[in-house]
Structures are given as structure tokens and as C-alpha cells.
Amino acid sequence: MTSARAQRVQVDPVGAPDVEHERWPRGISRQASMRISDVLAALQIEFPAVTTSKLRFLEEQGLVEPVRTAAGYRQYSPADIERLRFVLRQQRDRYMPLKVIGDRLAALDAGEEDEVAPRARLATRDGVRESVGTRWTGEALARESGVEVAFVESLVAAGVLRAHGTSFDPWAREIVVAAAALAEHGIDPRHLRQFRTAADRQADLVEQVVAPWRGQRSASSRARAGTLAAEVGELCNQMHTALVRAAVADLAP
């Protein structure tokens, strides 16, 4: 990965920072006084899935550089938090690989690009908090998706939805909403089984890619496996979308 490290803040004789050589984001306090637990509390408002392992992994990649105390503890500044927020947003919203994010940060650090520092926002029903943490009962899933419980049950019977005991995984709502929209075009649940089969095959490919990392015990390796799975999974999704668009392009007049 191209290093995201740029020159550290330089200080003139009276103690004022040399803003020209300051790492991005500029103009935000770099007083490192927050523990990793404080950083998690700040970031989990918008990124509920972020973990200590994830933060350490991003540090290993050179995307953030917390200060180490004499005892070896990490301490972060408000600028570090904004830098982490930028990285996490690029992964979540644009599915950027870490190498690309690192290159982008290097350009920002060097002043070759500019971007307003991101600010925290609450995760909404359509955001990460729901897609990571929510588990649905059949009744709640039907209610939130605007369909009858019988429609959810038909998706389960067709093998499109998979229940885990008495609940469904966080992505179930998106599946039900899409299935309901397709049903309006006369495509019923039994016709959607091919989507599940294709998704399972793509998941198998992703699993092969991340297997070497998942097999390691370190927290850093597990974090790397999660990041890699998200990136490769999104590439599979983009490939599927492009193939479908190409296949139906000639059907339009």
C-alpha cells in the first residue's frame, strides 16, 4: 500500500504549527488525550460495527497514527477520529479498497487534494446501524417491509430467505423489499431461488479469498479478513450487476 503518512506537524520557534505540512484533516486539534475506548464511543454512533481490532488494523495499515504513552497505551486526538471517520466512510459508502483510501489520504496530506473533514452523523434506519445490528422476527420484518407475513413465509419456503431460529439476519429487509417490488412485475418468490444460488456461489468465492486470514488467531488478521470479505463481496456484486445490465440492454427499444 502507498503509505498514507505525510510529514508530521512542524512547529515554529513560538510553538505555532506549520499548517502547510500538517496532515489532513487540518485545523482540528491534535492533542492526543483520548483512549481507544473513547474513540470507539465516538465512532460507534455512525459505525456500530467498528471494533478495537478494526482500529488497530487501520493503524497497522498506516491510515492513522495514535500517540503511544510511556506505558505503551494508544492515545488519539480529535484529528485522528476525523481521519478514521473518513476511512470508514470510504469503505462503507464507496467500497474503496484500503490501498485506494491510503493513496487518497496521502494526496490530502500532501495538499494535492482537499476535502472538508467529515462530521459524525447518526445512523438511520437505512444506514449501518440497521444493517449490522438488527435481527428481525417474521412479523417485524413484514411490517417494516410493507408486506404480509405470508409473503415473508413464501420467501422462506422458496429458499430465498433463511431464518436463524425465530429471527432473520440484518439484510433480510432489503431482500423482502426487493422481492416485493419484483412481485409487482409478476415474479413470484419461487422464481427468486436462482438469486440465492448465485449469491451462495459468490460467497463461496469470497470465503476462498479470505480463508488464509480467517485461519489466523490474531485480532489484526480477523479484521483484515472482514475488510477483504467486504471488498471482494462488493466486487462480486458489481460484476453481477454489470452482467445483468449487459444481458438486458438489448431488450429495451
C-alpha positions in Angstrom: 0.0 0.0 0.0 1.2 3.5 -0.7 1.9 5.0 2.7 -0.7 7.5 3.9 1.9 9.0 6.1 2.9 12.6 5.4 5.2 14.9 7.1 4.3 15.5 10.8 3.3 18.9 12.0 6.2 21.2 12.2 6.4 23.8 15.0 8.0 27.2 14.7 10.0 28.8 17.4 7.0 30.2 19.2 5.1 26.9 19.0 2.6 27.6 16.2 2.0 24.6 13.9 3.2 24.8 10.3 -0.3 24.3 8.7 1.3 23.8 5.2 2.9 20.5 6.4 0.1 19.4 8.7 -1.5 16.0 8.0 -5.2 16.0 6.9 -7.6 17.0 8.4 -6.2 20.4 9.1 -7.4 22.9 11.6 -8.6 20.2 14.1 -7.0 19.6 17.5 -4.1 17.1 17.5 -3.9 16.9 21.3 -3.9 13.2 21.9 -5.8 12.6 25.1 -8.5 10.0 24.2 -8.2 6.3 24.9 -9.2 3.7 22.3 -12.5 3.2 24.3 -13.2 6.9 23.8 -12.6 6.6 20.1 -15.0 3.6 19.8 -17.7 5.6 21.7 -17.4 8.4 19.3 -17.3 6.3 16.1 -20.0 3.8 17.0 -22.6 6.5 16.7 -22.2 6.2 13.0 -20.3 2.9 12.6 -21.8 0.4 15.2 -19.7 -2.4 13.8 -16.3 -0.8 14.5 -14.1 -2.6 17.0 -10.8 -2.3 18.7 -9.4 -4.9 16.3 -10.5 -2.8 13.4 -8.9 0.4 14.7 -5.6 -1.5 15.3 -5.7 -2.9 11.8 -6.2 0.6 10.3 -3.2 1.7 12.4 -1.1 -1.2 11.0 -2.0 0.0 7.5 -0.6 3.5 8.3 -4.0 5.2 7.9 -3.9 6.6 11.5 -1.0 7.1 13.9 -2.1 7.4 17.5 0.4 8.5 20.1 1.9 5.9 22.4 2.3 6.7 26.1 5.3 5.6 28.1 3.3 2.6 29.2 2.5 1.7 25.6 -1.2 2.8 25.5 -2.6 4.4 22.5 -4.0 7.9 22.7 -5.9 9.6 19.9 -6.7 13.2 19.0 -9.9 14.7 17.5 -8.0 14.9 14.2 -7.3 11.1 14.5 -11.0 10.5 14.9 -12.0 12.5 11.9 -9.3 10.7 9.9 -10.8 7.3 11.0 -14.3 8.5 10.2 -13.1 9.4 6.6 -11.6 5.9 6.2 -14.7 4.1 7.5 -17.0 6.1 5.3 -15.0 5.4 2.2 -15.2 1.7 2.9 -18.9 1.8 3.8 -20.3 4.2 1.2 -17.9 3.8 -1.7 -16.5 0.3 -1.1 -13.0 1.6 -1.6 -10.1 -0.8 -1.0 -7.7 0.3 1.7 -4.9 0.9 -0.8 -7.0 3.4 -2.7 -8.0 5.1 0.6 -4.4 5.2 1.6 -3.5 6.9 -1.7 -6.3 9.4 -1.2 -5.2 10.3 2.3 -1.6 10.7 1.0 -2.9 13.2 -1.5 -4.9 15.0 1.2 -1.8 15.0 3.5 0.3 16.5 0.7 -2.2 19.2 -0.1 -2.8 17.8 -3.6 -6.5 17.3 -2.8 -8.8 18.9 -0.4 -11.9 17.7 1.4 -14.0 19.1 4.3 -13.3 16.9 7.3 -16.3 14.6 7.9 -18.5 15.1 10.9 -20.4 12.5 12.9 -24.0 11.7 12.0 -26.4 9.3 13.5 -27.0 6.0 11.6 -30.5 6.0 10.2 -32.8 3.1 9.5 -31.3 2.8 6.1 -27.8 3.0 7.4 -25.2 0.8 9.0 -26.8 0.5 12.4 -29.7 -1.4 11.0 -27.7 -3.4 8.5 -25.3 -4.5 11.2 -27.2 -4.9 14.4 -30.9 -5.6 13.8 -32.4 -9.0 13.8 -35.9 -9.3 12.6 -38.8 -11.5 13.7 -41.1 -12.6 10.9 -43.8 -10.2 12.0 -41.5 -7.2 12.4 -39.8 -8.0 9.0 -43.2 -8.0 7.3 -44.3 -4.8 9.0 -41.1 -2.9 8.2 -41.1 -4.1 4.6 -44.8 -3.3 4.0 -45.8 -6.8 3.1 -48.0 -9.6 4.6 -46.4 -12.2 6.9 -47.5 -14.8 4.3 -45.2 -13.2 1.7 -42.2 -13.5 4.1 -43.1 -17.1 4.7 -43.3 -17.7 0.9 -39.7 -16.4 0.6 -38.6 -18.8 3.3 -40.4 -21.7 1.6 -38.7 -20.8 -1.7 -35.3 -20.8 0.0 -34.7 -17.1 -0.7 -34.8 -16.1 2.9 -33.2 -18.1 5.7 -34.3 -17.9 9.2 -32.0 -18.3 12.2 -34.2 -19.9 14.7 -37.1 -17.5 15.1 -35.4 -14.5 13.5 -33.8 -13.2 10.3 -30.5 -11.6 9.6 -30.0 -7.8 9.3 -30.1 -7.9 5.5 -33.5 -9.6 5.3 -35.5 -6.4 5.0 -33.6 -5.4 1.8 -34.3 -8.8 0.3 -38.0 -8.7 1.2 -38.4 -5.2 -0.2 -36.7 -6.1 -3.5 -38.8 -9.3 -3.7 -42.0 -7.4 -3.2 -41.1 -5.0 -6.0 -40.3 -7.9 -8.3 -43.7 -9.5 -7.3 -45.4 -6.4 -8.7 -44.0 -7.4 -12.1 -45.3 -10.9 -11.8 -42.1 -12.5 -10.5 -43.1 -14.6 -7.5 -40.8 -16.0 -4.8 -40.2 -19.4 -6.4 -38.5 -17.6 -9.3 -36.1 -15.9 -7.0 -34.3 -19.0 -5.8 -31.7 -18.6 -8.6 -30.6 -15.3 -6.9 -29.9 -17.2 -3.6 -28.0 -19.9 -5.5 -25.9 -17.3 -7.3 -25.2 -15.4 -4.0 -24.2 -18.6 -2.3 -21.7 -19.3 -5.0 -20.3 -15.8 -4.9 -20.0 -16.2 -1.1 -18.0 -19.4 -1.6 -15.5 -17.5 -3.8 -15.2 -14.8 -1.2 -14.6 -17.4 1.5 -11.7 -18.9 -0.5 -10.1 -15.5 -0.7 -10.3 -14.7 3.0 -9.7 -18.2 4.3 -5.9 -17.7 4.9 -6.7 -14.7 7.1 -9.7 -16.2 8.9 -7.5 -19.2 9.9 -5.2 -16.9 11.9 -5.9 -16.2 15.6 -4.7 -12.5 15.8 -7.2 -9.8 16.0 -5.5 -8.0 13.2 -5.9 -10.9 10.9 -9.6 -11.2 11.7 -10.0 -7.5 11.0 -8.2 -7.9 7.7 -10.5 -10.9 6.8 -13.5 -8.7 7.4 -12.3 -5.9 5.3 -11.2 -8.2 2.5 -14.5 -10.0 2.5 -16.4 -6.7 2.2 -14.2 -5.5 -0.7 -14.3 -8.8 -2.7 -18.0 -9.2 -2.0 -18.8 -5.8 -3.4 -16.7 -6.6 -6.5 -18.8 -9.7 -7.0 -21.9 -7.6 -6.6 -20.6 -5.1 -9.2 -19.8 -7.9 -11.6 -23.3 -9.4 -11.2 -24.9 -6.0 -11.8 -22.8 -5.3 -14.9 -23.6 -8.7 -16.4 -27.3 -8.3 -15.8 -27.3 -4.8 -17.3 -25.4 -6.1 -20.3 -27.8 -9.0 -20.7 -31.0 -6.9 -20.7 -29.6 -3.9 -22.7 -30.9 -5.3 -26.0 -34.4 -5.8 -24.6 -35.1 -2.0 -24.4 -36.4 -0.4 -27.6 
